[in-house]
Amino acid sequence: MPPEALILAFDTSAAHCAAALVLGDRVLSERTEEMATGQAERLFPMLEAMLAEAGHGWADLIAIGVGTGPGNFTGVRLSVSAARGLSLSLGVPALGVSSLEALAHGVERPCITSLDARQDRLYVQLFHPAHVTIPVLCDLDTLPDIPATTRPVCIGHQAGEIAARIGGRAQAQRQSLPVAIAQIAHARHAVPADPPAPLYLRPADAAPPRQAPPVILP
């Protein structure tokens, strides 16, 4: 793996537009702008500005990293679609990284990560030295089973409450979300992978219309 691979990563899975540019082990640029809407209009101007300020262009990139959720449906689709489009146009791989995995990056195992799923629910995943469980949607009363001998590091939303319930220990995340996504993509970019896909763990909050569609007359 080339030590000076230039990786651009971004995420819009929550109420933010976040991105990081890394060259090898160095973080050249990192931005997170909080916003509930407008990510579609803001994402590419942000990416272009970050590249220009670092003295690089799109053609210098070796790979794209993208956050795949879980999170906001529209935001996840936006980032994944953008990453796949850049991958095709630039001829570089796009690597998908979940927010739960990004939280666990660089943290000792076992580790359990959590995100706010709203409505008093959580997205949770356990990272164990011997295996990684699938992410689940749960609440504090229905957390996944943790082996009795395990005392995992707990990182993310309500980490303190989770640690108290499972005998773990709460810890702050080591890197920001976009930097962790970029570093994971850097570690994997030389290995063939499927195109990124959204990680959805719950149905969309938007309900289908109650009214019947209009009848189209011949």
N, C-alpha and C positions, 0 to 999 in steps of 0.2 A: 504494500500500500504506500503510495507516494506520501512522504511526510508533509508536503506543502500543498495538499489538495484544498481547493477553494470550494466551500460549501455554503449555499444560501438556504436558510430554513425559515419557515413562517407558519403562523397558526392564527386562525380566527374561530376556534371552536367555542369560545366564550365571548363575553362582552368586551372584547379587545381586538386590536390588530397588532400582532407581535411578530418580530423577525430578528434574525441574527445572521451575521456573516462571519465565518471562521476560516482561517488559513492554517492548516495543520493543527497545532495545539493552541493557536492564538485566536482570541475573539477580536476581530477587527471592528465590529460594529454591532450594536444591540439596541433595539427600540421596542417599547410596549406602550401603545396608546389606548387608553380606556375609551370604549365607545359601544353603545348598545346597538346602533345601526350605522350604516355607512362604510362597512369594511370593504365592500366591493369597489367603491370609488377610491378608497384610501390605499388599498394594498399595493398596487403596482407603482404609484408615485413614491411610496415609502421604499420599496425595494430598489427602484432606480436611483433614488437619492443616496441610499446606503452604499450601493455599488460605486457610484460616482465619487462620493466622499472618500472612499477607500482606494480610489485610483484604479478601479477595475470595471469591466464591462460584462455583459451577459456571456460573451464567448469565452471568458476566463473560467467559468464555473465547471467543476468536475461532476457535481451532482446537486440535486435539490432534495431538501428534507421538508416534510410537511406533517403537521399535526392532524391526526385522523379522528380525534375525539376520544371518548364520548363527550357530547356537549350539544350545543345549539345546532339543529339540523341544517339550517341555511348556511351558517358559518362553516360547518364541516364540509358541506358540499362545495362551497366557494373555494376553500383552500385546496381541497383534493383536485377539483377541476383545474384550478390554476397550475398546480404542480404537474399534472398529467399533460397539460398543454405545453408548459415550458419544457418538459422532458422530450416531447415529440419535436418541438421546434429547434431545440438546442442540441438534440442528439445525446443527451446525458441521462443517467438514471434518476428516477424520483423515488425516494424512500419514505414510506409512511411510518410514523411513530405515534403511538397512542400517548395521550396525556398522562395516563397512569404509569406507563413505562418511563416516560420522561421524568416523572417525580422520583422514580426509583434509581435513576442513573447516578452512578458513583456512590451509592449507599450500600453499606454492608448488608448481607443477607443473613437471616430472613428479614423481609421488609414487606409491609402492607401499605398500599397507597390508596388514597380516597379523594373523590371529587364531589362537589355539591351537585346532586341531581334534581334539586328543588323538591317541593312538596314533602319536606322532611325525609328525603331519601338520599342514598349515597351510591356512587359508583365505586366499587372496591376491587382490588386485585392483590393477591399474595405472590410475592417473589421469594422462592425458597432456593437454597443452594442446589438441591437435587431436582427441582422442577418449578414450573411457573403455572399457576392456576389460570383458568379463564376469568376474565373480568365479569362481575355480577352487579346487578341492581338490587339493593337491599336497604335496610335501615339499621339503627343501632341495636334493635332487638332481634334482627335476623342476619347478623354478620356470619360470613362463612366459617365453618369449623376450622380451628387452628390447633395443631398438635399440642398436647399438654406440656411437652418439653420445649416448645418454641416460645421465645420471648422476642417477638419481632419489633423492629423499628417501625414506628407509625408516622407517616408523612402525609400531609394534605388536609383536607377539610375535616374538621372535628377530630383531628389526630389525638388530642388529649383524651376525649371521651372514649374513642376506640381503644386507646392504650389501657385505660382504666378497666375496661370491660374484658379485655383478653390477656391482661398481664403483660402488655408490651411497654414500650417507652417512646414517647413522642419526640420528634426531632424536626427541625426546619429543613426545607428542601435545600439542596446544595447549590443548584444552579437555577437560573430563570428557565421558564418553559422553552422559549425559542433557542437558547444556548444548548440546553440538554438535547433537544431535537436535532440541532446541527451536529453536535458531537456524536450522537448515536448514528446519524446518517454518515458522518465521516468514517466511523469504524466499519460500516457495512457497504460502502458504495462500490467496492470492488467485487462483491458477491452478487451474482444474478438474483433478482427478486421480482415478484409480480408487481404490477403497477399498484400504487396506493389505492385503498378503498376506505370509505367511511366506516367507522366503528359505531354502530347504533345498538344501544342496549334497552331502549324503550321506544314505544310508538310515538309518532308526532303528536304534539299538543294540539295542533290545529285539527278541528273536526271537519268532516266533509259537509258540504251544504245540505240543509234539511229540505230545501225546495227541489222539486224535480227540474231537470234541465229544460230549456225551452224546446218546443217542438218545431222542427224545421219543415216548413211546408214545401211540397213539390212545386 
